[in-house]
Amino acid sequence: MSTLSIAGYGDKLTVNGIRIGDLSPADHEAIEKEKGGHNYKPLEDVVVSHVRNSSTLVCRKPDPEKVRSFIEEDLIDGLCCYSAVNQGQLNKTIIDAIVHHLTKEKLPTVPRSIRHKYMSAFLLASTALTKMDRVIPKVAGVEAAELMFKTARRWGYQVKGIPSGEAIIVGAKGNFHGRSMTAVSLSDDPEAKNDFGPFVPGIELVPFNDVVALETLFRQKGERIAAYLVEPIQGEAGVIVPDEDYWTKVAKLCKEYNILLAMDEVQTGFGRTGAHFAHQIYGIKPDIMGCGKAAGGGILPVSFVAGRDDVMGVLTPGSEGSTFGGYPLASVVSVFAIKVLVEEKLAENAILRGSQLLEHFNNLKSKFPDKIKEVRGKGLLTAFEMFDEPKFDGHKVSLELLKQNVYAKETHKSTIRIAPSLTINAVQIDQIAGAIQNVIGSL
């Protein structure tokens, strides 16, 4: 019979005699390859250890002198856990709230089948922030997209009167809503779909930022379409920003054809694009909206769906649920994540620092017109796309940026997305831009 021993904390944490704090980056890689799944390929030769400040991580790299198994260096976080840490790493306001409620208030863990007092705080804060009638809490961001999909279908049958089993959900090509079967069914990415079928039926895709294609589909099949489920700005596709008038035209079409506008704001919400939610930039309001990532302040996975009363009202007891959706600690964390977003004016800082970063990117594009194809972004959701050539490999750029002590990650081979915490300062933005210039210049 196998034995298991676990002792200590932090660098002294020991599992079956192996002290975690003594492991080199190569040791961590070997263990992950042997014991873990191979569904991720982390950047090589670096292991994050702890936090230096809200926008800086401390990482362990191989010791070039080979005196020790590793050295520690600061790393500017240019990815922000894919926009889950908008409030900055270990935001003090959120951490203090967690410590207080766990230690002083003796916070319990209970499911939604019994009420707890912090649910009221969460519902009051989240409906006020989103300006929506009702909110349903979930856990992972993909669950928000899943719940929007289900809710839209039920609304289509019960309210719009779509014949049973014939509801259509429209998505945008190039979308990313997560990795559940519904999200994968919505995707047109071959890597996400290969050998995972059969897929969820009743889905149609149109090109993103193409009003004519959307109107054509609405005209042909509008009576059976329940919702257009879409990101306001496509993140994983490479920060694809639509035309300024796209969303006003889409909102008008959805109203004309009685089709729900269901917006996935999991990555674009909580101040990331310079507004609390990206749809506000365009002066429109969705009928139902999915939120996640920074809804948990970078501390816990928290997501939720917010929407109109008549839309959310189609869900009844037993039709939807989540063990940890809105449990007491998640509710407290989300309330204080909202408090930080509003009181620390994170959306405003995203506008300032995002403008600074995009100015750097445009200067780089002028300096390297044969290397950088396009610059895109809103607020601090930014990206630069290189020409699609072997020598401009995005993964290689990410690895070279690590050597310059900046953490970023490529998407779609030749695009580098930069989305740091919304607490980042001007000096750190300049450091990110300087590192990118060094790397691009060396290609």
C-alpha positions as CSV (number, residue, x, y, z in Angstrom):
1,M,0.0,0.0,0.0
2,S,1.4,3.4,-1.0
3,T,2.1,6.0,1.7
4,L,1.7,9.7,1.6
5,S,3.3,12.3,3.8
6,I,2.8,16.0,3.7
7,A,4.4,18.5,6.0
8,G,5.4,22.2,6.3
9,Y,4.4,25.3,4.6
10,G,5.8,27.6,1.8
11,D,9.3,26.7,0.7
12,K,9.4,24.1,3.5
13,L,6.3,22.3,2.1
14,T,7.4,18.7,1.7
15,V,5.5,15.9,-0.2
16,N,6.8,12.4,0.3
17,G,10.2,13.7,1.3
18,I,10.5,16.1,-1.6
19,R,10.9,19.7,-0.4
20,I,9.1,22.0,-2.9
21,G,11.3,25.0,-2.1
22,D,14.5,23.1,-3.2
23,L,13.2,22.2,-6.7
24,S,14.8,23.8,-9.7
25,P,12.8,24.9,-12.7
26,A,13.9,21.7,-14.5
27,D,12.7,19.6,-11.5
28,H,9.2,21.3,-11.6
29,E,9.0,20.7,-15.4
30,A,10.0,17.0,-15.0
31,I,7.3,16.4,-12.3
32,E,4.7,18.1,-14.3
33,K,5.5,16.1,-17.4
34,E,5.4,12.8,-15.5
35,K,2.5,13.4,-13.1
36,G,0.3,16.0,-14.8
37,G,-1.8,16.3,-18.0
38,H,-0.2,17.6,-21.1
39,N,-3.0,20.1,-21.9
40,Y,-0.7,23.1,-21.3
41,K,2.8,24.0,-22.4
42,P,4.1,26.5,-19.9
43,L,6.9,28.9,-20.8
44,E,10.2,27.1,-20.2
45,D,12.9,27.7,-17.5
46,V,10.8,29.8,-15.2
47,V,8.7,29.1,-12.1
48,V,6.7,31.8,-10.3
49,S,7.5,31.9,-6.6
50,H,5.6,34.8,-5.0
51,V,4.5,38.4,-5.4
52,R,6.7,41.5,-5.2
53,N,4.0,44.1,-5.7
54,S,0.6,44.3,-7.4
55,S,2.1,44.1,-10.9
56,T,5.3,42.2,-10.3
57,L,6.0,38.5,-9.7
58,V,9.1,36.9,-8.3
59,C,10.2,34.0,-10.4
60,R,12.9,31.3,-10.3
61,K,15.2,30.8,-13.2
62,P,18.1,28.4,-13.7
63,D,21.3,29.8,-12.2
64,P,23.6,30.6,-15.2
65,E,26.6,30.3,-12.9
66,K,25.4,26.8,-11.8
67,V,26.2,27.6,-8.2
68,R,22.7,27.0,-7.0
69,S,19.7,25.2,-8.6
70,F,18.0,28.5,-9.3
71,I,18.1,32.3,-8.9
72,E,15.2,34.7,-8.2
73,E,14.3,37.7,-10.4
74,D,11.4,40.1,-10.6
75,L,9.0,39.7,-13.5
76,I,6.5,42.3,-14.6
77,D,3.2,40.5,-15.1
78,G,2.0,41.5,-18.5
79,L,-0.7,38.8,-18.7
80,C,-2.5,39.3,-15.4
81,C,-3.8,35.7,-15.4
82,Y,-5.7,36.5,-18.6
83,S,-7.3,39.5,-17.0
84,A,-8.3,37.8,-13.7
85,V,-6.1,40.0,-11.6
86,N,-7.2,43.4,-12.7
87,Q,-7.1,44.6,-9.1
88,G,-3.5,43.7,-8.8
89,Q,-1.8,40.7,-7.1
90,L,-2.9,40.2,-3.5
91,N,-4.8,43.5,-3.4
92,K,-4.7,44.5,0.3
93,T,-8.4,45.6,0.5
94,I,-9.5,42.1,-0.7
95,I,-7.0,40.2,1.4
96,D,-7.9,42.2,4.6
97,A,-11.6,41.4,3.9
98,I,-10.9,37.7,3.5
99,V,-8.8,37.5,6.7
100,H,-11.4,39.4,8.7
101,H,-14.3,37.4,7.5
102,L,-12.6,34.1,8.0
103,T,-11.0,34.8,11.4
104,K,-13.3,37.4,13.0
105,E,-16.7,36.6,11.4
106,K,-16.1,32.8,11.4
107,L,-17.3,32.6,7.8
108,P,-19.0,29.3,7.1
109,T,-19.2,27.2,3.8
110,V,-22.8,26.5,2.8
111,P,-24.5,25.9,-0.5
112,R,-27.4,27.9,-2.0
113,S,-30.0,25.6,-0.5
114,I,-29.7,27.7,2.7
115,R,-29.4,31.5,2.8
116,H,-26.3,33.2,4.1
117,K,-26.1,36.9,4.8
118,Y,-23.3,37.7,2.4
119,M,-25.4,36.7,-0.6
120,S,-27.4,39.9,-0.1
121,A,-24.2,42.0,-0.1
122,F,-23.1,40.3,-3.4
123,L,-26.4,40.7,-5.1
124,L,-26.7,44.4,-4.1
125,A,-23.1,45.2,-5.2
126,S,-23.2,43.2,-8.5
127,T,-26.6,44.5,-9.7
128,A,-25.5,48.1,-8.9
129,L,-22.3,47.7,-10.8
130,T,-23.8,46.0,-13.9
131,K,-27.0,48.0,-13.8
132,M,-28.9,44.8,-14.4
133,D,-32.0,43.5,-12.7
134,R,-30.8,40.1,-11.5
135,V,-27.6,38.2,-11.0
136,I,-26.9,34.4,-10.7
137,P,-23.5,33.5,-9.3
138,K,-21.3,30.7,-10.7
139,V,-17.6,29.8,-10.4
140,A,-15.5,29.5,-13.5
141,G,-15.8,32.0,-16.4
142,V,-16.9,29.3,-18.8
143,E,-19.9,28.6,-16.6
144,A,-21.1,32.1,-17.2
145,A,-21.1,31.5,-21.0
146,E,-22.7,28.1,-20.4
147,L,-25.5,29.7,-18.3
148,M,-26.1,32.4,-20.9
149,F,-26.4,29.7,-23.6
150,K,-28.9,27.7,-21.5
151,T,-30.9,30.8,-20.4
152,A,-31.2,32.1,-23.9
153,R,-32.5,28.8,-25.1
154,R,-35.1,28.6,-22.4
155,W,-36.1,32.2,-23.0
156,G,-36.4,31.4,-26.7
157,Y,-38.9,28.6,-26.0
158,Q,-40.8,30.1,-23.1
159,V,-41.0,33.8,-24.1
160,K,-40.2,34.1,-27.8
161,G,-42.2,31.0,-28.7
162,I,-39.5,29.1,-30.7
163,P,-40.7,25.6,-31.5
164,S,-39.3,23.0,-29.1
165,G,-35.8,21.8,-30.1
166,E,-35.3,24.3,-32.8
167,A,-33.6,27.2,-31.0
168,I,-30.5,28.7,-32.5
169,I,-27.7,30.5,-30.7
170,V,-25.5,32.6,-33.0
171,G,-21.8,33.1,-32.2
172,A,-19.0,35.0,-33.8
173,K,-16.2,33.3,-35.7
174,G,-12.9,33.5,-33.9
175,N,-14.7,33.5,-30.5
176,F,-13.4,32.0,-27.2
177,H,-15.9,31.3,-24.5
178,G,-13.9,28.6,-22.6
179,R,-13.4,24.8,-22.8
180,S,-16.8,23.2,-21.9
181,M,-18.5,21.2,-24.6
182,T,-20.9,24.1,-25.3
183,A,-18.0,26.6,-25.5
184,V,-16.1,24.2,-27.8
185,S,-19.2,23.7,-29.9
186,L,-19.4,27.5,-30.4
187,S,-15.8,27.6,-31.4
188,D,-14.3,27.4,-34.9
189,D,-10.8,26.6,-33.7
190,P,-9.8,23.2,-35.0
191,E,-7.4,22.6,-32.1
192,A,-10.3,23.1,-29.6
193,K,-12.6,20.8,-31.5
194,N,-10.5,18.0,-32.8
195,D,-11.8,14.6,-31.6
196,F,-14.2,16.1,-29.1
197,G,-17.4,15.6,-31.1
198,P,-20.3,15.2,-31.5
199,F,-21.0,18.8,-30.7
200,V,-23.9,20.7,-29.2
201,P,-26.4,21.4,-32.1
202,G,-28.3,24.6,-32.8
203,I,-25.3,26.9,-33.3
204,E,-24.6,29.2,-36.2
205,L,-21.5,31.4,-36.6
206,V,-21.0,34.7,-38.5
207,P,-17.9,36.7,-39.0
208,F,-17.1,39.1,-36.2
209,N,-17.6,42.8,-37.0
210,D,-19.8,42.0,-40.0
211,V,-23.2,43.6,-39.6
212,V,-24.3,42.5,-43.1
213,A,-23.6,38.8,-42.4
214,L,-25.5,39.1,-39.1
215,E,-28.5,40.8,-40.6
216,T,-28.6,38.2,-43.4
217,L,-28.7,35.4,-40.9
218,F,-31.3,37.2,-38.8
219,R,-33.5,37.7,-41.9
220,Q,-33.2,34.0,-42.9
221,K,-33.6,32.4,-39.5
222,G,-34.6,35.1,-37.0
223,E,-37.8,33.4,-35.9
224,R,-35.7,30.5,-34.5
225,I,-32.7,32.6,-33.2
226,A,-32.8,33.1,-29.4
227,A,-29.5,35.0,-28.9
228,Y,-26.3,36.4,-30.4
229,L,-23.7,35.3,-27.8
230,V,-20.6,37.2,-28.4
231,E,-17.5,39.0,-26.8
232,P,-17.6,42.8,-27.2
233,I,-13.9,42.6,-28.0
234,Q,-12.4,39.3,-29.0
235,G,-9.6,38.5,-26.6
236,E,-8.1,35.1,-27.4
237,A,-8.5,35.9,-31.1
238,G,-5.8,38.6,-30.7
239,V,-7.7,41.6,-29.2
240,I,-10.0,42.1,-32.2
241,V,-11.7,45.5,-31.7
242,P,-14.8,46.0,-33.8
243,D,-15.8,49.2,-35.7
244,E,-17.0,52.0,-33.5
245,D,-20.6,51.7,-34.8
246,Y,-20.7,47.9,-34.9
247,W,-22.4,47.4,-31.5
248,T,-25.1,50.1,-32.0
249,K,-26.1,48.5,-35.3
250,V,-26.1,45.0,-33.7
251,A,-28.2,46.2,-30.7
252,K,-30.7,47.7,-33.1
253,L,-30.9,44.4,-35.2
254,C,-31.3,42.3,-32.0
255,K,-34.2,44.5,-30.9
256,E,-35.8,44.5,-34.4
257,Y,-35.7,40.7,-34.6
258,N,-36.5,40.0,-30.9
259,I,-33.1,38.3,-30.4
260,L,-31.2,38.5,-27.1
261,L,-27.8,40.3,-27.1
262,A,-25.8,38.0,-24.8
263,M,-22.4,39.5,-24.1
264,D,-19.4,37.5,-22.7
265,E,-17.6,40.1,-20.6
266,V,-15.5,37.6,-18.7
267,Q,-12.2,39.0,-20.0
268,T,-13.4,42.5,-21.1
269,G,-15.2,43.4,-17.8
270,F,-14.1,44.8,-14.5
271,G,-12.3,47.9,-15.9
272,R,-10.1,46.1,-18.4
273,T,-11.0,48.2,-21.5
274,G,-11.4,51.5,-19.7
275,A,-15.0,51.1,-18.7
276,H,-16.4,48.9,-16.0
277,F,-17.7,46.7,-18.9
278,A,-16.7,47.0,-22.5
279,H,-20.2,47.4,-23.9
280,Q,-20.4,50.7,-22.0
281,I,-17.8,52.2,-24.4
282,Y,-20.2,51.7,-27.2
283,G,-23.2,53.2,-25.5
284,I,-25.3,50.0,-25.6
285,K,-26.6,47.5,-23.0
286,P,-26.9,43.7,-23.5
287,D,-30.0,41.8,-22.4
288,I,-27.8,39.3,-20.5
289,M,-24.1,39.4,-19.7
290,G,-21.5,36.9,-18.4
291,C,-18.8,38.0,-16.0
292,G,-15.8,36.2,-14.4
293,K,-12.1,36.4,-14.0
294,A,-11.5,39.7,-12.1
295,A,-15.0,39.3,-10.4
296,G,-12.9,37.2,-7.9
297,G,-10.2,39.8,-7.6
298,G,-7.5,37.4,-8.6
299,I,-8.0,35.5,-5.4
300,L,-10.9,33.1,-6.0
301,P,-12.6,31.9,-9.2
302,V,-15.9,33.8,-9.3
303,S,-18.3,34.3,-12.2
304,F,-21.9,35.4,-12.6
305,V,-24.5,36.1,-15.2
306,A,-26.4,39.4,-15.0
307,G,-29.5,40.2,-17.0
308,R,-33.0,41.6,-17.5
309,D,-35.7,40.5,-15.1
310,D,-37.8,38.8,-17.9
311,V,-34.8,36.9,-19.2
312,M,-33.3,35.7,-15.9
313,G,-36.8,34.9,-14.7
314,V,-37.1,31.8,-17.0
315,L,-34.8,29.9,-14.5
316,T,-36.7,28.1,-11.8
317,P,-35.6,26.0,-8.8
318,G,-34.0,22.8,-10.0
319,S,-33.3,24.2,-13.5
320,E,-29.9,25.6,-12.6
321,G,-27.5,25.4,-9.7
322,S,-23.9,25.5,-8.5
323,T,-22.5,24.1,-5.2
324,F,-19.8,26.9,-4.9
325,G,-21.6,29.5,-6.9
326,G,-22.0,32.4,-4.5
327,Y,-20.9,30.6,-1.4
328,P,-20.0,32.9,1.5
329,L,-16.3,33.4,0.9
330,A,-16.8,33.9,-2.9
331,S,-19.6,36.5,-2.1
332,V,-17.3,38.4,0.2
333,V,-14.4,38.4,-2.2
334,S,-16.6,39.6,-5.1
335,V,-18.1,42.4,-3.1
336,F,-14.6,43.7,-2.2
337,A,-13.3,43.1,-5.8
338,I,-16.1,45.5,-6.9
339,K,-15.2,47.9,-4.1
340,V,-11.6,48.1,-5.3
341,L,-12.7,48.5,-8.9
342,V,-14.8,51.5,-8.1
343,E,-12.9,53.2,-5.3
344,E,-9.4,52.8,-6.8
345,K,-10.7,54.0,-10.2
346,L,-9.2,51.1,-12.0
347,A,-11.1,51.7,-15.3
348,E,-9.7,55.3,-15.4
349,N,-6.1,54.0,-14.9
350,A,-6.7,51.5,-17.7
351,I,-7.5,54.4,-20.0
352,L,-4.3,56.3,-18.9
353,R,-1.9,53.4,-19.0
354,G,-3.5,51.8,-22.0
355,S,-3.0,55.0,-24.0
356,Q,0.6,55.1,-22.9
357,L,1.2,51.5,-23.9
358,L,-0.6,51.9,-27.3
359,E,1.5,55.0,-28.0
360,H,4.6,52.9,-27.4
361,F,3.2,50.2,-29.7
362,N,2.5,52.6,-32.5
363,N,6.0,54.0,-32.2
364,L,7.4,50.5,-32.5
365,K,5.2,49.9,-35.5
366,S,6.7,53.0,-37.1
367,K,10.2,51.9,-36.2
368,F,9.8,48.3,-37.3
369,P,7.2,48.5,-40.2
370,D,8.6,45.3,-41.7
371,K,8.0,43.4,-38.4
372,I,4.9,44.7,-36.8
373,K,1.8,44.4,-38.9
374,E,-0.9,45.9,-36.6
375,V,-1.5,47.4,-33.2
376,R,-4.9,46.9,-31.4
377,G,-6.5,47.6,-28.1
378,K,-8.9,49.3,-25.7
379,G,-7.8,50.4,-22.3
380,L,-5.3,47.8,-21.0
381,L,-6.5,45.0,-23.3
382,T,-3.8,45.5,-26.0
383,A,-1.9,43.5,-28.6
384,F,0.6,43.8,-31.4
385,E,0.5,41.5,-34.4
386,M,3.6,40.6,-36.3
387,F,3.8,39.6,-39.9
388,D,3.1,35.8,-40.1
389,E,6.5,34.6,-41.0
390,P,8.6,31.9,-39.3
391,K,11.2,34.4,-38.0
392,F,8.4,36.3,-36.2
393,D,7.3,33.4,-34.0
394,G,5.1,34.6,-31.1
395,H,6.3,31.8,-28.8
396,K,9.9,32.8,-29.3
397,V,9.0,36.4,-28.6
398,S,7.3,35.4,-25.3
399,L,10.5,33.4,-24.3
400,E,12.7,36.4,-25.2
401,L,10.5,38.7,-23.2
402,L,11.0,36.4,-20.2
403,K,14.7,37.1,-20.5
404,Q,13.9,40.8,-20.3
405,N,11.8,40.1,-17.2
406,V,8.4,40.6,-18.8
407,Y,5.7,37.9,-18.7
408,A,3.5,37.9,-21.8
409,K,2.1,35.1,-24.0
410,E,1.4,34.8,-27.7
411,T,-2.0,34.0,-29.2
412,H,-2.6,32.8,-32.8
413,K,1.2,32.3,-33.4
414,S,2.2,35.9,-34.4
415,T,0.2,38.1,-31.9
416,I,1.4,39.1,-28.5
417,R,-1.2,40.2,-26.0
418,I,-0.3,42.6,-23.3
419,A,-2.8,43.0,-20.5
420,P,-1.2,43.9,-17.1
421,S,-3.0,44.6,-13.9
422,L,-5.0,47.8,-13.8
423,T,-2.9,49.0,-10.9
424,I,0.3,49.2,-13.1
425,N,2.2,52.5,-13.1
426,A,3.8,54.6,-15.9
427,V,7.3,53.4,-15.1
428,Q,6.3,49.7,-15.5
429,I,4.5,50.4,-18.8
430,D,7.7,52.0,-20.1
431,Q,9.7,48.9,-18.9
432,I,7.3,46.6,-20.8
433,A,7.7,48.7,-23.9
434,G,11.4,48.8,-23.6
435,A,11.6,45.1,-23.3
436,I,9.4,44.6,-26.3
437,Q,11.5,47.0,-28.4
438,N,14.7,45.1,-27.4
439,V,13.1,41.8,-28.4
440,I,11.5,43.0,-31.7
441,G,14.7,44.7,-32.6
442,S,16.7,41.5,-32.2
443,L,14.5,39.4,-34.4
